[in-house]
Amino acid sequence: MASVTLSDLRKEYGDLTAVDGLSLDVDDGELLCLLGPSGCGKSTTLRMLGGLETPTDGDVHIGGDAVTDQPPYERNTSMVFQSWALFPHKSVLENVAFGLKMDGVGEDERHERAREMLDVVEMSGFADHDPTDLSGGQKQRVALARSLAIEPDVLLLDEPLSNLDKRLREQMQLELRNIHDEVETTFVHVTHDQNEAFTLADRIGIMNDGQIEQVGAPREVYDDPVSLFIEEFLGDTNLVDATVTETTETGVVADTALGTEAAIPTGDAAVAAGDELTVSFRPEELDVERADGGASDGGASITGEITDVLYRGSSVRFYVESAGEHVFFEQSVGADTDFAVGDTVAVSWDPDDLLAFAADGDRVGGGGS
């Protein structure tokens, strides 16, 4: 195991800046996920950590040692890629032992180590098999065992589960988490899948436009995002425009596009009357009940009509129109109360559950600030 420190990393390709002044610390033995949309620089960051790309500027330290200028073979790291890249003419055992062979380890020792790793990934019964006979999930386990066999200080995983179907991908996420706990190696895992990051990570580093926007435990970054980008990227939410009308001792009052006021705690954030905000209402924080169709009282609630119902498997999403705007809420399938298109409902919320963001996307309030 080893800690990782990335300091002011920058990577340019001509006029394109893929990574822009990124700094990040990964603890010894931690499983950290780099999460972000395609093109945000997460895979480039991983490749600079592994020595497959040379930073334009900045430093990489592994276990306290500067490795920025070292080639990949001089760093004790190993990478698992999207493609399994198994040798079709070698057995599963020989594939897993290949890295050890390149390191000059004797046949008996490398085969023993390879069998240990196949046991860790629950593939010990396939040692003599041809890789072409394996399923996608089995091939991914073999690729993981091959990377672990060389006992890297840091294991780098570049979206290794993206080629698997949904059910197998979810199964492998749980298995990968268990493998990390067993081998106690530092993992840095790149993904664009929020659910995968939430399942795997001790902490998540959320990337946008070549920079880290926030690092924290899964619940922390979901419940307490620092920017509108993170609020939108992590799950689904209702975003409503608002204008600050007055300030109070604890925050501000804003008129929303829903035709109602929202009281928003803002803490120490500098917000003034006239400021334009974006207010986020998470669907799981909304309370919904049938209404008689009367207008809302201007408080922390609206009334509106259900215009669309979207079946989503284990849940049903309901869209409500109020003052020409739409918000949605969700119910589990089989819930006691069912709603239908045309129903009039009252939607209410706790002001402490709202989050507010300034025009530049920075978080300025909500969440009990």
C-alpha positions in Angstrom: 0.0 0.0 0.0 1.0 3.6 -0.5 -0.4 7.1 -0.3 -0.7 9.2 -3.4 -0.2 13.0 -3.8 -0.9 14.9 -7.0 0.2 18.5 -6.9 -0.9 21.1 -9.4 -1.0 18.6 -12.2 -1.5 20.0 -15.7 -1.7 18.3 -19.0 -1.9 20.0 -22.3 -2.3 18.6 -25.8 -1.6 21.5 -28.1 -4.3 24.1 -27.4 -6.4 21.6 -25.4 -6.0 21.6 -21.6 -7.1 18.2 -20.4 -6.1 18.6 -16.7 -5.8 22.1 -15.3 -4.0 22.5 -12.0 -5.3 19.4 -10.2 -4.3 18.6 -6.6 -5.4 15.5 -4.8 -4.4 13.3 -1.8 -5.3 9.6 -1.6 -4.7 7.9 1.7 -2.8 4.7 2.2 -5.2 1.8 1.5 -8.0 4.0 0.4 -10.4 3.3 -2.5 -10.9 6.6 -4.1 -13.1 7.1 -7.2 -12.5 9.8 -9.7 -16.0 10.6 -11.0 -17.0 12.9 -13.8 -18.5 13.1 -17.3 -16.7 12.1 -20.4 -13.9 14.4 -21.3 -13.4 15.9 -17.9 -9.8 14.6 -17.6 -10.2 11.7 -15.1 -8.6 9.1 -17.3 -5.7 11.5 -18.2 -5.2 12.0 -14.5 -5.0 8.3 -13.9 -2.6 7.8 -16.7 -0.3 10.5 -15.3 -0.4 8.7 -12.0 0.6 5.5 -13.7 3.3 7.1 -15.8 1.6 6.5 -19.1 1.3 10.3 -19.7 3.9 12.9 -18.7 2.5 16.0 -17.0 3.0 19.3 -18.7 3.4 20.7 -15.2 3.0 19.5 -11.6 4.2 16.6 -9.5 3.2 13.0 -8.7 4.2 11.4 -5.4 3.6 7.7 -4.4 4.4 6.6 -0.9 6.1 10.0 -0.3 8.5 9.4 -3.3 8.6 11.8 -6.3 7.8 9.7 -9.4 6.8 12.4 -11.8 9.7 11.7 -14.2 9.8 7.9 -13.7 8.6 5.6 -16.5 5.7 3.2 -15.7 8.0 0.2 -15.2 9.8 2.0 -12.4 6.6 2.8 -10.5 5.0 0.1 -8.4 1.6 0.6 -9.9 -0.6 -1.6 -12.0 -3.6 -0.6 -14.2 -6.8 -2.4 -15.2 -8.2 -1.1 -18.4 -11.7 -1.1 -20.0 -10.4 -3.8 -22.4 -9.4 -7.0 -20.7 -6.3 -7.5 -23.1 -5.9 -11.2 -22.1 -3.5 -13.4 -24.2 -5.7 -15.8 -26.1 -2.9 -18.4 -26.5 -2.1 -18.5 -22.8 -4.1 -20.2 -20.1 -5.8 -18.2 -17.4 -3.0 -19.1 -15.0 -0.3 -18.0 -17.4 -2.2 -14.7 -18.0 -2.3 -13.9 -14.3 1.4 -14.9 -13.9 2.6 -12.9 -16.9 3.6 -9.7 -15.0 5.6 -11.8 -12.5 7.3 -13.6 -15.4 8.4 -10.2 -16.8 9.7 -9.3 -13.3 12.0 -12.4 -13.4 10.0 -14.4 -10.8 10.6 -18.2 -11.0 7.9 -20.4 -12.4 6.9 -22.2 -9.2 6.7 -18.9 -7.3 4.8 -17.0 -9.9 2.3 -19.8 -10.4 1.7 -20.0 -6.7 1.1 -16.3 -6.5 -1.2 -16.5 -9.6 -3.3 -19.2 -8.0 -3.6 -17.1 -4.8 -4.9 -14.2 -6.8 -7.3 -16.4 -8.8 -8.6 -17.6 -5.4 -9.1 -14.0 -4.3 -11.2 -13.2 -7.4 -13.0 -16.5 -7.1 -11.6 -17.9 -10.3 -9.4 -20.7 -8.9 -11.3 -23.4 -10.8 -10.5 -21.8 -14.2 -6.7 -21.8 -14.0 -6.2 -24.1 -16.9 -9.0 -22.7 -19.1 -8.6 -20.8 -22.3 -9.5 -17.1 -21.8 -11.6 -17.1 -24.9 -14.0 -19.5 -23.2 -14.7 -17.1 -20.3 -17.6 -14.7 -19.9 -17.1 -11.0 -19.7 -17.3 -10.9 -15.9 -14.8 -13.8 -15.7 -12.4 -12.1 -18.0 -12.6 -9.0 -15.9 -11.8 -11.0 -12.8 -8.7 -12.5 -14.5 -7.5 -9.1 -15.6 -7.9 -7.9 -12.0 -6.0 -10.9 -10.7 -3.2 -10.2 -13.2 -2.8 -6.7 -11.9 -2.9 -7.7 -8.3 -0.4 -10.5 -8.7 2.5 -8.1 -8.9 1.5 -6.7 -5.5 1.3 -3.0 -6.7 1.5 -0.2 -4.2 -1.4 1.4 -6.0 -3.9 -0.3 -8.3 -5.3 2.0 -11.0 -8.7 1.1 -12.6 -9.8 2.9 -15.7 -13.6 2.2 -16.1 -12.9 -1.6 -15.9 -16.6 -2.5 -15.6 -18.0 -0.3 -18.5 -18.1 -3.2 -21.0 -20.3 -5.4 -18.7 -24.1 -5.5 -18.8 -26.0 -3.8 -15.9 -26.6 -6.9 -13.7 -23.1 -8.1 -14.0 -21.6 -4.7 -13.6 -23.5 -4.3 -10.3 -22.3 -7.7 -9.1 -18.7 -6.9 -10.0 -19.0 -3.6 -8.1 -19.7 -5.5 -4.9 -17.0 -8.0 -5.6 -14.4 -5.3 -6.3 -15.3 -3.6 -3.0 -14.8 -6.9 -1.2 -11.5 -7.6 -3.0 -10.2 -4.2 -2.0 -11.1 -4.9 1.6 -9.3 -8.2 1.4 -6.0 -7.2 -0.3 -5.8 -3.8 1.5 -4.2 -2.1 -1.5 -4.7 1.6 -2.4 -7.2 1.7 -5.3 -7.8 4.7 -7.6 -10.9 4.0 -9.7 -12.1 6.1 -12.7 -15.8 6.0 -13.6 -18.5 8.2 -15.1 -21.2 6.1 -13.3 -22.5 7.8 -10.1 -24.0 4.6 -8.7 -20.7 2.8 -9.2 -18.8 5.5 -7.3 -21.3 5.4 -4.5 -21.1 1.6 -4.2 -17.3 1.4 -4.3 -15.7 4.5 -2.9 -14.4 5.5 0.5 -14.2 8.9 -1.0 -15.2 10.4 -4.3 -13.2 13.1 -6.2 -15.7 14.8 -8.6 -14.0 16.3 -11.7 -15.2 18.9 -14.2 -13.3 20.6 -17.0 -10.0 19.2 -15.8 -10.3 20.2 -12.2 -11.4 18.6 -8.9 -14.6 20.4 -7.8 -15.1 18.4 -4.5 -13.7 15.5 -2.6 -15.6 13.7 0.1 -17.4 10.6 1.3 -20.3 9.5 -1.0 -23.0 10.8 1.4 -21.1 14.1 1.9 -20.9 15.0 -1.7 -24.5 14.1 -2.4 -26.0 15.9 0.6 -23.6 18.8 0.7 -22.5 19.7 -2.8 -20.3 22.8 -3.3 -21.6 23.6 -6.8 -24.5 23.4 -9.1 -22.6 21.1 -11.4 -22.3 18.5 -8.6 -25.9 18.9 -7.6 -27.0 18.2 -11.2 -24.5 15.5 -11.8 -25.2 13.4 -8.7 -28.7 12.0 -9.2 -31.9 13.9 -10.3 -33.2 17.1 -8.9 -35.7 19.9 -9.6 -33.9 23.2 -10.5 -36.0 26.4 -10.3 -35.0 30.0 -10.9 -35.4 32.4 -8.1 -34.8 36.1 -7.2 -33.8 37.3 -3.7 -36.4 39.7 -2.4 -35.1 40.3 1.2 -32.4 39.2 3.6 -33.1 37.9 7.1 -30.9 37.1 10.1 -30.5 33.5 9.0 -30.6 33.8 5.2 -32.8 35.2 2.4 -36.3 35.0 1.1 -36.6 34.5 -2.7 -39.4 34.5 -5.2 -39.3 31.4 -7.3 -40.5 30.7 -10.8 -43.1 28.3 -9.1 -45.0 31.4 -7.9 -44.1 30.8 -4.3 -41.5 32.1 -1.8 -38.6 30.1 -0.6 -36.8 30.8 2.7 -33.2 29.8 2.3 -30.6 29.7 5.1 -27.3 31.1 3.7 -24.9 31.2 6.6 -21.9 33.4 5.9 -22.5 33.6 2.1 -22.8 37.1 0.6 -26.3 37.2 -0.9 -28.2 40.4 -1.5 -31.7 41.5 -2.6 -32.0 41.3 -6.4 -29.5 38.4 -6.7 -30.5 35.6 -9.1 -30.3 32.1 -7.7 -31.0 28.6 -8.8 -32.9 26.6 -6.1 -32.7 22.8 -6.0 -35.6 20.7 -4.7 -34.5 17.0 -4.5 -37.5 14.8 -5.2 -36.9 12.6 -2.2 -37.3 15.7 0.0 -40.7 16.6 -1.2 -44.0 15.8 0.6 -47.0 15.2 -1.6 -50.7 14.8 -0.8 -53.9 15.3 -2.7 -55.3 18.8 -2.7 -58.6 20.4 -3.6 -57.1 22.5 -6.4 -56.8 25.7 -4.4 -53.9 28.1 -4.8 -50.8 27.7 -2.5 -50.5 30.0 0.5 -47.2 31.4 -0.6 -45.3 29.4 2.0 -43.1 26.3 1.6 -45.6 24.6 -0.7 -47.3 24.7 -4.1 -50.4 23.2 -5.6 -50.4 21.9 -9.2 -51.8 19.3 -11.5 -50.1 16.0 -12.5 -49.4 16.2 -16.2 -47.2 13.1 -16.8 -46.5 9.8 -15.2 -43.3 7.9 -16.0 -42.9 4.3 -15.0 -39.3 3.6 -14.1 -39.3 -0.1 -12.9 -39.1 0.0 -9.1 -40.4 3.6 -9.0 -42.9 5.9 -10.7 -42.1 9.5 -11.5 -44.8 12.1 -11.4 -44.5 15.5 -13.1 -46.5 18.4 -11.6 -47.2 21.7 -13.3 -47.5 24.8 -11.2 -47.3 28.4 -12.5 -46.2 27.2 -15.9 -43.2 25.3 -14.4 -42.7 21.6 -13.8 -41.4 19.7 -10.8 -41.3 16.0 -10.3 -41.5 13.6 -7.4 -41.2 9.8 -7.2 -43.0 7.0 -5.5 -42.0 3.4 -5.0 -44.1 0.9 -7.0 -46.7 -0.5 -4.7 -46.9 2.6 -2.4 -50.2 3.1 -0.6 -51.0 6.3 -2.4 -51.3 6.3 -6.1 -51.6 9.4 -8.3 -52.7 9.8 -11.9 -52.6 12.4 -14.6 -55.1 15.1 -13.9 -54.9 14.8 -10.1 -54.4 18.1 -8.1 -51.7 17.7 -5.5 -50.0 19.8 -2.8 -46.2 19.7 -2.9 -44.4 20.9 0.2 -40.9 20.9 1.6 -38.7 21.8 4.6 -36.7 25.0 3.9 -33.7 23.3 5.4 -33.7 20.7 2.6 -33.4 23.3 -0.2 -30.0 24.2 -1.8 -29.3 27.4 -3.5 -26.6 28.3 -6.0 -25.4 31.7 -7.4 -25.2 32.6 -11.0 -21.6 31.4 -11.2 -22.7 27.9 -9.9 -21.2 28.2 -6.5 -23.3 27.0 -3.5 -24.6 30.0 -1.4 -27.2 28.4 0.8 -29.5 25.7 1.9 -29.1 22.4 3.7 -29.5 24.1 7.1 -26.6 26.5 6.5 
